[in-house]
Each structure stands twice: as C-alpha cells, then as structure tokens.
Amino acid sequence: MNEKILVVEDERAIREMIVLFLQQHRYQVIESEDYQSALHKLAEKPQLILLDWMLPGRSGIHLIQYLKKQEETQSIPVIMLTARSAEDDCITCLNAGADDYISKPFSPKVLLARIEAVLRRSYALPNDLIDIDGLVLDRQAQRVSYQQCQIELSATEYKLLQFFMTHPEKVYSREKLLDSIWGDDIYVEDRTVDVYIRRLRKSLEPYGFEQYIQTVRGSGYRFSNH
C-alpha cells in the first residue's frame, strides 16, 4: 500500500495527527494548509485528497469545483473533512463532487476505512473507462458503447454524458451544467441545456438508457439508474 494522499487542513494539530496516522499505515502523504498551496501540491499527483471545508483563501468547495473542471484532476477522489455536519452541508459537499464526507471529530479508524473504500471504488475500473450497467464510456478514445456497439454522439452530447457518468446520483442545475460543459467564457442560454438533454436522451433511447437522465423538477438534472 503506497498510495499518495494529499491532506489539505489548516489546523496544524489535526493535520499532523492525520499525516502521522496515514504514514503509520504506509501511505505517502503530502501536506497543505490552504487553497493556494493545495493547487501547487497537485503537481505531485495524489491518488486521493482529504480536504477541509474551511480554508484560508478559498474554501474546500471551491477547490473541488476547480478539480472537477481540470481533465488531469477530475478523477481524483475527494473526502471532505469538516465540523459542519448538517444534512444540507453534506448534500452541498456531495453535489460539488466530493466522494465522501466525514464530520469532525472523527475516529482515525473510521477515516482509514473510508479512505480504503473510496480507493477501492476508484480502482475498480481504469480511470479512462466508465461502465454503468453496460453503458461504457472510454475517455481516452472518446467513445461510448453498449454491448460492443458504438453509440453515435455529437461532441457536446459526449461531453454532457461524460459529465453525468463521472458524477452519478447528483443533481446539477442548468447553470452548473452550462459552466461545466460550455465554460465561463461562452455565453449560452439555459434552454440550450434542455435542447442537448433531449438530444442525448434520443441518442440513448435505442439502448434503453434514456431514463437514466432524470429531470429533477425545480433543480435540474441527475444521472441515475434508480
């Protein structure tokens, strides 16, 4: 076990406790105390990030949002560590893209179990290959298939499906989808999202996956097989 973990925590005592505990369990550990230093530490290519919510500079939520926009970091799993334990806070973290959420104070043994569980999920398939109920998205080849039959998608449909499949079970507003798919620098109306959702559903319909893209009334869209 030699996975590299980035610990982003501004409280020195907590950070040192986590670092020592992880090193005792043979993890490689990188330390960071704020948003900016965490950005620099990403160059060391961690396999997982333990992230405090409240950080000097910008919040942990902002860091997750940054990670998910960058191709080289969007697949790094993130576990949020925070004293904020309300249900709405948990939902905010998960919807931002966190893979798990642990409230402070926490048991080191529980933290270790959560880390191992998240790493197992992230290694279940190669990072370039996502398989949900037989719908396979190959990020390296930028190809989508079902039972070895390629599904023809436009470039935008592919980007939209890739975003959904890498963020399943989470609700995203039209504004969030616009920002993630089209970016901040291009002006696109909200209704454009609805148009591409319809197109993507139509493309997936022959394979029985159109219902995986669910409309959440008043909130946006979610990709789910439930």
Buried (B, 14 or more C-beta within 10 A) or exposed (E): EEBEBBBBBBEEEBBEBBBEBBEEEEBBBBBBBBBBBBBEBBEEEBBBBBBBBEBEBBBBBEBBBBBBBEEEBBBBBBBBBBEBEEEEBBEBBBBBBBBBBBBBEBEBEEBBEBBBBBBEEBEEEEEEEBEBEEBBBBBEEEBBBBEEEEBEBEEBBBBBBBBBBBBBEBBBBBEBBBBBBBEEEEEBEEEBBEEBBEBBBEBBEEBEBBEBBBEEEEEBBBBBEE
